[in-house]
Amino acid sequence: MHRNFIDAPPLVVEDDRVEAARLAALERFDIMDTPREEGFDRIARLICNIFDVPIAIVSMIDGHRQWYKAYEGLHHREAARDQTFCRHTIKDLLPTIVPDALNDARFANNPHVTGEPHIRFYAGVPLRTGDGHAIGTVCAIGREPRPFGKREVAILSDLAQMAMDELELRRLVTVDSLTGVLSRRAFQEQGGYAVALAQRHKHHLGCIVLDLDHFKLVNDRHGHAAGDKVLATVTAACRQHLRSTDLFGRLGGEEFAVLVAHTGLRGVAEVAEKLRAAIEQAVISVSGVRLGVTASFGIARLDPGLADLDALLANADDALYQAKAAGRNRCVVWRKANLVSAGFRRGG
């Protein structure tokens, strides 16, 4: 009897499981694409001064890129993951020391060695979470070969721990520093309590998830400072149409969520439309250039079958996806059987 290999379930590679857990750990810190912060910048400066190197990085590494939370001596803020030295550091979970990249087969032909920034020396230490995941690195980089002994590795490891301490402290902050709304962590904690309360007392609770349309183009064309101004202006415009009892949080990047209690689904959809119009009408000027932005909205209510906040957000996210697919700048309500337009459409 021959085994049917075509119908056999695919094997899950252990490396895939490890990487999925690592990315989940990174996501918990909600750090990617956030503005520069002095605590991390100070660590980068210390690396340059202590080791007398021209380049220092405090980086996070997601599925496809290395992104610099802090950096000295570079002109760009990210690099493709497959071209980085640091991918070896997070894979091995140990310090990686490269005294001379030209004499190391792993890196001799790397474009960052043969071209800008012409790396010859690299020392990197992983940023390890309390449960052992390497979410990024701190590294010292030079353009000349050099040794790097145990004492230097110990110092760089201490600086890596300082960076992790900064990350942990950042997670404890309840307010997003850029927009003034709840941080992701605080929104999840307070939102979980709001869901439990609504379930216990059987009152209405609606969820709105919104995502700015084509926000990456704003950063690419006008810079991250312009993007930060857009986010701050948009959230300020939205808050004018929300009650003090509504929970308004930043889930990450340009995605936000609102929990509206004691309001039926139609009322929540009307709130979403007010927010959509406020964003579309917001006046944002950067260096004399007026930027116009729009947002797409997904709306869901807390149905009896939903277990928790994550399930409610998932339904709202599904509706948001449909709003994006339908042309953006609109609100869509989630239904059990299908997704329907909330009846609001402005542009596309």
C-alpha angles and dihedrals in degrees: 000000000000121000115236102232093179092066095042114110114256116260116247109228113226090229088059091054092049092049093048090052091047092052090048089053090050091050091055090066093054089210106131116112094003121142122269115276127202095232091062095037089056091057091052090051091049091053091054093046099042097046098029094233128146096224132049130168138189101194144177121209122208129175097296112009147040109231123195117227087180131008144166127199099018133102099206130061101214144023136199108273095228091060097050131102089214095069087074090051095054092043095052094038087219137096112281116211121188110179093182120010093197089062094048116086091210093061111018092101097035111131090231088058100042091040139018127007085021097217117200101156127042134174119176135174123193123244100231125194123221090263093052105260120140106223097168146330147251113220144178116213131189138182093222129059115258142159122253116198136196093272092055091047090052091051092048089048090054089052089050089054089050088055091050090049088054090051092050092048089049091056090057093059110102099198125064104240096216103045104023093231125117117295117241092257093049092045091052092048096045092037091053089054091048091052093049090049093050091049092049096048096030097232128146120275124176131190128210121191117189133184127188113244118244091349092157089066090059091056093043096049103033106020135251093285088062090047090052090051091051092052093048093047094046094051091047090053091049095049090061088067098044130084122239088247093057116099111230118184142166111236093188140301108354096341122106137174136206129197114205115193129200092017128113123234095264091051091050090050089052090052090051091052091051089053092047092052092045091054093047091050097044115122111225119175123185119181090336093311118116113221121203119202136179135191139211122225137208119194129196138162131219103261122191092252095059115103103200149336093291091059091049091049090048091057092048089048091053089053090047090054089054091049090054092047092049093058106285129252093079144095125246127188121217117233130183096240098033145338119267133189114256087225095255121117131159118166122324 
